[in-house]
């Protein structure tokens, strides 16, 4: 199947998701988990910044996830499609609760960075198995709305979670915010335990660790979409990383959460339209995102007011919302029996590129200025867009 096969009617409404026994629990667990995750993330970011007094502190929290996520995508990726997927999701949620308990008990930078690193592995595995369940048990017309509503839960969780987490951390300390994150993992585990059981089919022997990479590299459309995804996530955490440096007082939480707000609005609207499932629409949205990143760099260089930075960060978040289309493309074109491993490969690659990229961009902001970080991110993404034009992807044009 090629991208030209996606001349579809608009996807069904969101109500259909909540009538589906699998999709409803996936969305509910995602909403609970994401809210708690970003309450905890705000605590970790502010804890790292306040104790290091540098943007490199929050950048280290993001970058710490790199190696564990890479191990999930290579050494352990073959295991993701072997056990029952419902059982795997429950145990990954419980593992997240156990890991966040460490900085909850000892709210210091080193335990926070270590926990963030191991949580990167858990999140990579969880996201991969989650998409594999959707590809296996949710019909194609429902997938884009499912990914869109899940992304909406992610973005709203960021907005509410970062605001609440930052406020709780300032008022009551990091331990209270991290405890909320721990409880959210446990609630998500309970919700996921109610998923219908599998059909009992054998999944076959464990594939080699490189099967996911070979699957993506061997498919021209998946290869192009993966490249565009990596160019996008390179700067995914840039608005949140630079917010403590660019904004003060009451504007700091607003600038911190603006990107998530923009992304939430975009995915809620775009998931009901078939155009984002097409590669052409995905490339066009990424191109707009590159332009907005360059605009952000110009505004920062001109010392624009905080409200302008918040608005630009919201546009950056909206541009990054095209990634739900990439998820739908992967779920449609990747082999179902290898979906967990394929998704693990791209998720872990995203975490690696995001972690390394945000650390490098944070270093550029520290050595030069935040404007340079935004400009560099925009230029890199623009180059990737030019390399990923739809007319260079076989079968990607209608």
DRENDO-1510 file (C-alpha; in Angstrom, 1 decimal, always signed):
<recs>
REC; n; res; u; v; w
REC; 1; UNK; +0.0; +0.0; +0.0 .
REC; 2; UNK; +1.3; +3.5; -0.9 .
REC; 3; UNK; +0.3; +6.9; +0.3 .
REC; 4; UNK; -1.9; +7.2; -2.7 .
REC; 5; UNK; -4.2; +4.6; -1.2 .
REC; 6; UNK; -5.2; +7.0; +1.5 .
REC; 7; UNK; -7.9; +8.8; -0.5 .
REC; 8; UNK; -10.3; +8.3; +2.3 .
REC; 9; UNK; -13.4; +9.9; +3.7 .
REC; 10; UNK; -12.8; +12.0; +6.9 .
REC; 11; UNK; -12.0; +9.7; +9.9 .
REC; 12; UNK; -14.9; +8.9; +12.3 .
REC; 13; UNK; -15.6; +11.1; +15.3 .
REC; 14; UNK; -14.0; +10.8; +18.7 .
REC; 15; UNK; -17.2; +9.2; +20.1 .
REC; 16; UNK; -16.4; +6.1; +18.1 .
REC; 17; UNK; -13.1; +5.8; +20.0 .
REC; 18; UNK; -14.9; +5.6; +23.4 .
REC; 19; UNK; -17.2; +2.9; +22.1 .
REC; 20; UNK; -14.2; +0.7; +21.2 .
REC; 21; UNK; -13.0; -1.6; +24.0 .
REC; 22; UNK; -9.3; -1.2; +23.2 .
REC; 23; UNK; -9.1; +2.4; +22.0 .
REC; 24; UNK; -11.0; +3.7; +25.0 .
REC; 25; UNK; -8.6; +2.2; +27.5 .
REC; 26; UNK; -5.5; +3.2; +25.6 .
REC; 27; UNK; -6.7; +6.9; +25.5 .
REC; 28; UNK; -7.7; +6.9; +29.2 .
REC; 29; UNK; -4.5; +5.4; +30.3 .
REC; 30; UNK; -2.5; +7.8; +28.2 .
REC; 31; UNK; -4.4; +10.8; +29.6 .
REC; 32; UNK; -3.8; +9.7; +33.2 .
REC; 33; UNK; -0.1; +8.8; +32.6 .
REC; 34; UNK; +0.7; +11.9; +30.6 .
REC; 35; UNK; -0.7; +14.3; +33.2 .
REC; 36; UNK; +1.4; +12.7; +35.9 .
REC; 37; UNK; +4.5; +12.5; +33.7 .
REC; 38; UNK; +4.6; +16.2; +33.1 .
REC; 39; UNK; +3.9; +17.2; +36.6 .
REC; 40; UNK; +7.0; +15.1; +37.4 .
REC; 41; UNK; +8.9; +16.5; +34.5 .
REC; 42; UNK; +8.3; +20.1; +35.6 .
REC; 43; UNK; +9.6; +19.2; +39.0 .
REC; 44; UNK; +12.8; +17.5; +37.5 .
REC; 45; UNK; +13.4; +20.5; +35.2 .
REC; 46; UNK; +13.1; +23.1; +37.9 .
REC; 47; UNK; +15.0; +21.0; +40.3 .
REC; 48; UNK; +17.9; +20.7; +37.9 .
REC; 49; UNK; +17.8; +24.4; +36.9 .
REC; 50; UNK; +17.5; +25.8; +40.4 .
REC; 51; UNK; +20.4; +23.7; +41.7 .
REC; 52; UNK; +22.7; +24.2; +38.7 .
REC; 53; UNK; +21.6; +27.8; +37.7 .
REC; 54; UNK; +22.2; +26.8; +34.1 .
REC; 55; UNK; +20.1; +25.7; +31.1 .
REC; 56; UNK; +22.4; +22.7; +30.9 .
REC; 57; UNK; +20.7; +21.3; +34.0 .
REC; 58; UNK; +17.3; +20.9; +32.3 .
REC; 59; UNK; +19.1; +19.8; +29.1 .
REC; 60; UNK; +20.8; +17.0; +31.1 .
REC; 61; UNK; +17.4; +15.7; +32.2 .
REC; 62; UNK; +16.4; +15.3; +28.6 .
REC; 63; UNK; +19.8; +14.0; +27.4 .
REC; 64; UNK; +19.9; +11.4; +30.2 .
REC; 65; UNK; +17.3; +9.3; +28.4 .
REC; 66; UNK; +19.5; +8.7; +25.4 .
REC; 67; UNK; +21.5; +5.6; +26.2 .
REC; 68; UNK; +18.7; +3.6; +27.9 .
REC; 69; UNK; +16.3; +4.4; +25.0 .
REC; 70; UNK; +19.0; +3.3; +22.6 .
REC; 71; UNK; +19.3; -0.1; +24.4 .
REC; 72; UNK; +15.5; -0.6; +24.1 .
REC; 73; UNK; +15.7; +0.0; +20.3 .
REC; 74; UNK; +18.7; -2.4; +19.8 .
REC; 75; UNK; +19.5; -5.0; +22.5 .
REC; 76; UNK; +16.0; -5.4; +23.9 .
REC; 77; UNK; +13.8; -4.5; +21.0 .
REC; 78; UNK; +13.3; -8.1; +19.9 .
REC; 79; UNK; +11.4; -8.8; +23.1 .
REC; 80; UNK; +8.7; -6.2; +22.6 .
REC; 81; UNK; +6.7; -8.4; +20.1 .
REC; 82; UNK; +7.1; -11.7; +22.1 .
REC; 83; UNK; +5.1; -11.4; +25.4 .
REC; 84; UNK; +1.4; -10.6; +25.7 .
REC; 85; UNK; +1.1; -6.9; +25.0 .
REC; 86; UNK; -1.5; -6.2; +27.7 .
REC; 87; UNK; +0.9; -7.7; +30.3 .
REC; 88; UNK; +3.8; -5.7; +28.9 .
REC; 89; UNK; +1.9; -2.4; +29.2 .
REC; 90; UNK; +0.9; -3.1; +32.8 .
REC; 91; UNK; +4.4; -4.1; +33.9 .
REC; 92; UNK; +5.9; -1.0; +32.2 .
REC; 93; UNK; +3.6; +1.2; +34.1 .
REC; 94; UNK; +4.6; -0.4; +37.4 .
REC; 95; UNK; +8.2; +0.0; +36.4 .
REC; 96; UNK; +7.7; +3.7; +35.8 .
REC; 97; UNK; +6.2; +4.0; +39.3 .
REC; 98; UNK; +9.2; +2.3; +40.9 .
REC; 99; UNK; +11.6; +4.5; +39.0 .
REC; 100; UNK; +10.0; +7.8; +39.9 .
REC; 101; UNK; +10.0; +6.8; +43.5 .
REC; 102; UNK; +13.8; +7.3; +43.6 .
REC; 103; UNK; +13.8; +11.1; +43.1 .
REC; 104; UNK; +10.6; +11.3; +45.2 .
REC; 105; UNK; +12.5; +9.9; +48.1 .
REC; 106; UNK; +15.8; +11.8; +47.3 .
REC; 107; UNK; +14.9; +15.1; +45.4 .
REC; 108; UNK; +18.5; +15.9; +44.2 .
REC; 109; UNK; +19.9; +16.4; +40.7 .
REC; 110; UNK; +21.8; +13.1; +40.4 .
REC; 111; UNK; +18.9; +10.8; +41.3 .
REC; 112; UNK; +16.6; +13.0; +39.1 .
REC; 113; UNK; +18.9; +12.6; +36.1 .
REC; 114; UNK; +19.3; +8.8; +36.7 .
REC; 115; UNK; +15.6; +8.3; +37.0 .
REC; 116; UNK; +14.9; +10.4; +33.9 .
REC; 117; UNK; +17.3; +8.2; +32.0 .
REC; 118; UNK; +15.7; +5.0; +33.0 .
REC; 119; UNK; +12.3; +6.4; +32.5 .
REC; 120; UNK; +13.3; +7.2; +28.9 .
REC; 121; UNK; +13.7; +3.4; +28.3 .
REC; 122; UNK; +10.4; +2.7; +29.9 .
REC; 123; UNK; +8.6; +5.4; +27.9 .
REC; 124; UNK; +10.2; +4.1; +24.7 .
REC; 125; UNK; +9.0; +0.6; +25.3 .
REC; 126; UNK; +5.6; +1.7; +26.5 .
REC; 127; UNK; +4.9; +3.9; +23.5 .
REC; 128; UNK; +6.1; +1.2; +21.1 .
REC; 129; UNK; +3.8; -1.5; +22.6 .
REC; 130; UNK; +0.9; +1.0; +22.8 .
REC; 131; UNK; +1.1; +1.6; +19.1 .
REC; 132; UNK; +1.5; -2.1; +18.4 .
REC; 133; UNK; -1.8; -2.7; +20.3 .
REC; 134; UNK; -3.5; -0.1; +18.2 .
REC; 135; UNK; -2.2; -1.5; +14.9 .
REC; 136; UNK; -3.3; -5.0; +16.0 .
REC; 137; UNK; -6.7; -4.3; +17.6 .
REC; 138; UNK; -7.9; -0.9; +16.2 .
REC; 139; UNK; -9.3; -0.6; +12.6 .
REC; 140; UNK; -7.5; +1.7; +10.2 .
REC; 141; UNK; -10.1; +4.5; +10.1 .
REC; 142; UNK; -10.0; +4.9; +13.9 .
REC; 143; UNK; -6.2; +5.0; +14.1 .
REC; 144; UNK; -5.6; +8.7; +13.2 .
REC; 145; UNK; -8.3; +9.9; +15.6 .
REC; 146; UNK; -6.8; +7.6; +18.3 .
REC; 147; UNK; -3.3; +8.9; +17.7 .
REC; 148; UNK; -4.7; +12.5; +17.6 .
REC; 149; UNK; -6.6; +12.2; +20.8 .
REC; 150; UNK; -3.7; +10.5; +22.5 .
REC; 151; UNK; -1.4; +13.3; +21.3 .
REC; 152; UNK; -4.1; +15.8; +22.6 .
REC; 153; UNK; -3.9; +14.0; +26.0 .
REC; 154; UNK; -0.1; +14.3; +25.8 .
REC; 155; UNK; -0.3; +18.1; +25.0 .
REC; 156; UNK; -3.0; +18.9; +27.5 .
REC; 157; UNK; -1.0; +16.8; +30.0 .
REC; 158; UNK; +2.0; +19.0; +29.3 .
REC; 159; UNK; +0.0; +22.2; +29.7 .
REC; 160; UNK; -1.7; +21.2; +32.9 .
REC; 161; UNK; +1.1; +19.1; +34.1 .
REC; 162; UNK; +3.9; +21.6; +33.6 .
REC; 163; UNK; +1.8; +24.4; +35.1 .
REC; 164; UNK; +0.7; +22.4; +38.1 .
REC; 165; UNK; +4.2; +20.8; +38.5 .
REC; 166; UNK; +6.0; +24.1; +38.4 .
REC; 167; UNK; +3.5; +25.7; +40.8 .
REC; 168; UNK; +3.7; +22.7; +43.2 .
REC; 169; UNK; +7.4; +22.6; +43.1 .
REC; 170; UNK; +7.8; +26.3; +43.8 .
REC; 171; UNK; +5.2; +26.3; +46.6 .
REC; 172; UNK; +5.6; +22.9; +48.2 .
REC; 173; UNK; +8.8; +21.4; +46.8 .
REC; 174; UNK; +9.6; +18.8; +44.2 .
REC; 175; UNK; +8.6; +15.8; +46.3 .
REC; 176; UNK; +4.9; +16.5; +46.1 .
REC; 177; UNK; +4.9; +16.8; +42.3 .
REC; 178; UNK; +6.9; +13.6; +41.9 .
REC; 179; UNK; +4.5; +11.8; +44.2 .
REC; 180; UNK; +1.6; +12.7; +41.9 .
REC; 181; UNK; +3.6; +11.3; +39.0 .
REC; 182; UNK; +4.1; +8.0; +40.9 .
REC; 183; UNK; +0.4; +7.7; +41.6 .
REC; 184; UNK; -0.5; +8.3; +37.9 .
REC; 185; UNK; +1.7; +5.3; +36.9 .
REC; 186; UNK; -0.3; +3.1; +39.2 .
REC; 187; UNK; -3.7; +4.3; +38.0 .
REC; 188; UNK; -2.6; +3.8; +34.4 .
REC; 189; UNK; -1.6; +0.2; +35.3 .
REC; 190; UNK; -5.1; -0.5; +36.6 .
REC; 191; UNK; -6.8; +0.9; +33.5 .
REC; 192; UNK; -4.5; -1.1; +31.2 .
REC; 193; UNK; -5.1; -4.3; +33.1 .
REC; 194; UNK; -8.7; -4.2; +31.9 .
REC; 195; UNK; -7.7; -4.4; +28.2 .
REC; 196; UNK; -9.2; -7.4; +26.4 .
REC; 197; UNK; -6.9; -10.4; +26.2 .
REC; 198; UNK; -5.0; -11.3; +23.1 .
REC; 199; UNK; -6.2; -13.7; +20.5 .
REC; 200; UNK; -3.7; -16.3; +21.6 .
REC; 201; UNK; -1.8; -16.5; +18.3 .
REC; 202; UNK; +1.9; -17.3; +18.3 .
REC; 203; UNK; +4.1; -14.3; +17.5 .
REC; 204; UNK; +6.9; -16.4; +16.3 .
REC; 205; UNK; +10.5; -16.5; +17.5 .
REC; 206; UNK; +12.2; -13.4; +18.8 .
REC; 207; UNK; +13.6; -11.4; +15.8 .
REC; 208; UNK; +17.1; -10.0; +15.8 .
REC; 209; UNK; +17.8; -6.6; +17.4 .
REC; 210; UNK; +18.3; -4.9; +14.0 .
REC; 211; UNK; +15.0; -6.0; +12.4 .
REC; 212; UNK; +13.3; -2.7; +13.2 .
REC; 213; UNK; +16.0; -0.7; +11.6 .
REC; 214; UNK; +16.1; -2.9; +8.5 .
REC; 215; UNK; +12.3; -2.7; +8.1 .
REC; 216; UNK; +12.4; +1.1; +8.1 .
REC; 217; UNK; +15.5; +1.4; +6.0 .
REC; 218; UNK; +14.0; -1.0; +3.4 .
REC; 219; UNK; +10.8; +0.9; +2.9 .
REC; 220; UNK; +11.2; +4.2; +1.0 .
REC; 221; UNK; +8.2; +5.9; +2.5 .
REC; 222; UNK; +8.9; +4.9; +6.0 .
REC; 223; UNK; +12.5; +5.9; +5.6 .
REC; 224; UNK; +11.6; +9.4; +4.4 .
REC; 225; UNK; +9.0; +9.9; +7.2 .
REC; 226; UNK; +11.5; +8.6; +9.8 .
REC; 227; UNK; +14.1; +11.2; +8.6 .
REC; 228; UNK; +11.5; +14.0; +8.8 .
REC; 229; UNK; +10.5; +12.8; +12.3 .
REC; 230; UNK; +14.0; +12.9; +13.5 .
REC; 231; UNK; +14.5; +16.4; +12.1 .
REC; 232; UNK; +11.3; +17.5; +14.0 .
REC; 233; UNK; +12.1; +16.0; +17.4 .
REC; 234; UNK; +15.6; +17.4; +17.3 .
REC; 235; UNK; +14.2; +20.6; +18.8 .
REC; 236; UNK; +11.0; +19.1; +20.4 .
REC; 237; UNK; +12.0; +20.1; +23.9 .
REC; 238; UNK; +13.6; +23.5; +23.0 .
REC; 239; UNK; +10.7; +25.7; +24.1 .
REC; 240; UNK; +10.6; +24.1; +27.6 .
REC; 241; UNK; +14.4; +24.0; +28.0 .
REC; 242; UNK; +14.8; +27.7; +27.2 .
REC; 243; UNK; +11.7; +29.0; +29.0 .
REC; 244; UNK; +13.3; +29.3; +32.4 .
REC; 245; UNK; +16.0; +31.5; +30.9 .
REC; 246; UNK; +13.8; +33.6; +28.7 .
REC; 247; UNK; +10.9; +34.3; +31.0 .
REC; 248; UNK; +10.6; +35.3; +34.7 .
REC; 249; UNK; +7.9; +35.8; +37.2 .
REC; 250; UNK; +4.4; +35.0; +36.2 .
REC; 251; UNK; +5.3; +34.6; +32.5 .
REC; 252; UNK; +7.6; +31.7; +33.1 .
REC; 253; UNK; +4.9; +29.0; +33.5 .
REC; 254; UNK; +3.0; +30.5; +30.4 .
REC; 255; UNK; +6.1; +30.4; +28.2 .
REC; 256; UNK; +6.9; +26.9; +29.5 .
REC; 257; UNK; +3.5; +25.5; +28.6 .
REC; 258; UNK; +2.7; +27.4; +25.4 .
REC; 259; UNK; +4.2; +24.9; +23.1 .
REC; 260; UNK; +2.1; +22.1; +24.6 .
REC; 261; UNK; -1.0; +24.3; +24.3 .
REC; 262; UNK; -0.5; +24.9; +20.6 .
REC; 263; UNK; +0.1; +21.2; +19.9 .
REC; 264; UNK; -3.0; +20.2; +21.8 .
REC; 265; UNK; -5.2; +22.6; +19.7 .
REC; 266; UNK; -3.6; +21.4; +16.4 .
REC; 267; UNK; -3.9; +17.7; +16.9 .
REC; 268; UNK; -7.5; +17.9; +18.2 .
REC; 269; UNK; -8.5; +19.6; +14.9 .
REC; 270; UNK; -6.1; +17.8; +12.5 .
REC; 271; UNK; -6.9; +14.3; +13.6 .
REC; 272; UNK; -10.4; +14.6; +12.1 .
REC; 273; UNK; -9.0; +15.4; +8.6 .
REC; 274; UNK; -7.5; +12.8; +6.2 .
REC; 275; UNK; -4.9; +15.2; +4.8 .
REC; 276; UNK; -2.5; +14.7; +7.8 .
REC; 277; UNK; -2.5; +10.9; +7.0 .
REC; 278; UNK; -0.9; +11.7; +3.7 .
REC; 279; UNK; +2.9; +12.2; +3.4 .
REC; 280; UNK; +2.5; +15.4; +1.4 .
REC; 281; UNK; +0.5; +17.0; +4.3 .
REC; 282; UNK; +3.1; +15.9; +6.8 .
REC; 283; UNK; +6.0; +17.4; +4.8 .
REC; 284; UNK; +4.1; +20.7; +4.3 .
REC; 285; UNK; +3.5; +21.0; +8.1 .
REC; 286; UNK; +7.1; +20.3; +8.9 .
REC; 287; UNK; +8.2; +23.0; +6.5 .
REC; 288; UNK; +5.9; +25.5; +8.3 .
REC; 289; UNK; +7.5; +24.4; +11.6 .
REC; 290; UNK; +11.0; +25.1; +10.3 .
REC; 291; UNK; +9.9; +28.6; +9.4 .
REC; 292; UNK; +8.4; +29.2; +12.8 .
REC; 293; UNK; +11.6; +28.1; +14.5 .
REC; 294; UNK; +13.5; +30.6; +12.5 .
REC; 295; UNK; +11.0; +33.3; +13.4 .
REC; 296; UNK; +11.4; +32.4; +17.1 .
REC; 297; UNK; +15.2; +32.9; +16.8 .
REC; 298; UNK; +14.6; +36.4; +15.3 .
REC; 299; UNK; +12.1; +37.4; +18.0 .
REC; 300; UNK; +14.5; +36.3; +20.8 .
REC; 301; UNK; +17.4; +38.2; +19.1 .
REC; 302; UNK; +15.2; +41.3; +19.1 .
REC; 303; UNK; +14.4; +40.8; +22.8 .
REC; 304; UNK; +10.7; +40.4; +22.0 .
REC; 305; UNK; +8.2; +40.6; +24.9 .
REC; 306; UNK; +7.2; +37.4; +26.8 .
REC; 307; UNK; +3.7; +37.3; +25.2 .
REC; 308; UNK; +5.3; +37.1; +21.7 .
REC; 309; UNK; +7.6; +34.3; +22.8 .
REC; 310; UNK; +4.6; +32.4; +24.3 .
REC; 311; UNK; +2.7; +32.8; +21.0 .
REC; 312; UNK; +5.7; +31.6; +19.0 .
REC; 313; UNK; +6.2; +28.6; +21.3 .
REC; 314; UNK; +2.5; +27.7; +20.7 .
REC; 315; UNK; +3.1; +27.8; +17.0 .
REC; 316; UNK; +6.1; +25.5; +17.4 .
REC; 317; UNK; +4.0; +23.0; +19.4 .
REC; 318; UNK; +1.3; +23.2; +16.7 .
REC; 319; UNK; +3.8; +22.4; +13.9 .
REC; 320; UNK; +5.2; +19.4; +15.8 .
REC; 321; UNK; +1.6; +18.0; +15.9 .
REC; 322; UNK; +2.2; +16.5; +12.4 .
REC; 323; UNK; +3.9; +13.6; +14.1 .
REC; 324; UNK; +0.5; +11.9; +14.6 .
REC; 325; UNK; +0.4; +11.5; +10.9 .
REC; 326; UNK; +3.8; +9.8; +11.0 .
REC; 327; UNK; +2.4; +7.4; +13.6 .
REC; 328; UNK; -0.5; +6.6; +11.3 .
REC; 329; UNK; +1.8; +6.0; +8.4 .
REC; 330; UNK; +4.0; +3.6; +10.4 .
REC; 331; UNK; +1.0; +1.7; +11.8 .
REC; 332; UNK; -0.4; +1.3; +8.2 .
REC; 333; UNK; +2.8; +0.3; +6.4 .
REC; 334; UNK; +4.9; -1.6; +8.9 .
REC; 335; UNK; +4.4; -5.4; +9.3 .
REC; 336; UNK; +1.8; -5.9; +12.1 .
REC; 337; UNK; +3.8; -8.8; +13.7 .
REC; 338; UNK; +6.9; -6.5; +14.0 .
REC; 339; UNK; +5.0; -3.3; +14.9 .
REC; 340; UNK; +6.4; -3.2; +18.5 .
REC; 341; UNK; +10.0; -3.4; +17.3 .
REC; 342; UNK; +9.5; -1.0; +14.4 .
REC; 343; UNK; +7.9; +1.6; +16.7 .
REC; 344; UNK; +10.5; +1.0; +19.3 .
REC; 345; UNK; +13.2; +1.8; +16.8 .
REC; 346; UNK; +11.7; +5.1; +15.8 .
REC; 347; UNK; +10.6; +6.1; +19.3 .
REC; 348; UNK; +14.1; +5.4; +20.7 .
REC; 349; UNK; +15.7; +7.1; +17.8 .
REC; 350; UNK; +13.5; +10.1; +18.5 .
REC; 351; UNK; +14.6; +10.1; +22.2 .
REC; 352; UNK; +18.2; +9.7; +21.2 .
REC; 353; UNK; +18.1; +12.6; +18.7 .
REC; 354; UNK; +15.9; +14.7; +21.0 .
REC; 355; UNK; +18.2; +14.2; +23.9 .
REC; 356; UNK; +21.4; +14.8; +22.0 .
REC; 357; UNK; +19.9; +17.6; +20.0 .
REC; 358; UNK; +18.5; +19.5; +23.0 .
REC; 359; UNK; +21.8; +19.1; +24.8 .
REC; 360; UNK; +23.7; +20.6; +21.8 .
REC; 361; UNK; +21.1; +23.3; +21.3 .
REC; 362; UNK; +21.2; +24.1; +25.0 .
REC; 363; UNK; +24.9; +24.3; +24.8 .
REC; 364; UNK; +24.6; +26.7; +21.9 .
REC; 365; UNK; +22.1; +28.8; +23.9 .
REC; 366; UNK; +24.6; +28.9; +26.9 .
REC; 367; UNK; +27.7; +29.7; +24.8 .
REC; 368; UNK; +26.1; +32.1; +22.3 .
REC; 369; UNK; +22.4; +33.0; +22.9 .
REC; 370; UNK; +18.9; +31.3; +22.9 .
REC; 371; UNK; +18.3; +33.0; +19.5 .
REC; 372; UNK; +21.2; +30.9; +18.0 .
REC; 373; UNK; +19.6; +27.7; +19.3 .
REC; 374; UNK; +16.2; +28.5; +17.7 .
REC; 375; UNK; +17.8; +29.5; +14.4 .
REC; 376; UNK; +20.0; +26.4; +14.3 .
REC; 377; UNK; +16.9; +24.1; +14.9 .
REC; 378; UNK; +15.0; +25.8; +12.1 .
REC; 379; UNK; +17.8; +25.6; +9.6 .
REC; 380; UNK; +18.4; +21.8; +10.3 .
REC; 381; UNK; +14.7; +21.0; +9.9 .
REC; 382; UNK; +14.5; +23.0; +6.7 .
REC; 383; UNK; +17.4; +20.9; +5.3 .
REC; 384; UNK; +15.6; +17.7; +6.3 .
REC; 385; UNK; +12.3; +18.9; +4.7 .
REC; 386; UNK; +14.2; +19.5; +1.4 .
REC; 387; UNK; +15.6; +16.0; +1.6 .
REC; 388; UNK; +12.1; +14.5; +2.3 .
REC; 389; UNK; +10.0; +16.1; -0.4 .
REC; 390; UNK; +7.0; +14.0; -1.3 .
REC; 391; UNK; +8.1; +13.8; -4.9 .
REC; 392; UNK; +11.3; +12.0; -3.7 .
REC; 393; UNK; +9.2; +9.3; -1.9 .
REC; 394; UNK; +8.0; +6.5; -4.3 .
REC; 395; UNK; +4.2; +6.3; -4.2 .
REC; 396; UNK; +3.8; +9.2; -1.8 .
REC; 397; UNK; +2.1; +11.6; -4.2 .
REC; 398; UNK; -1.6; +11.2; -5.1 .
</recs>
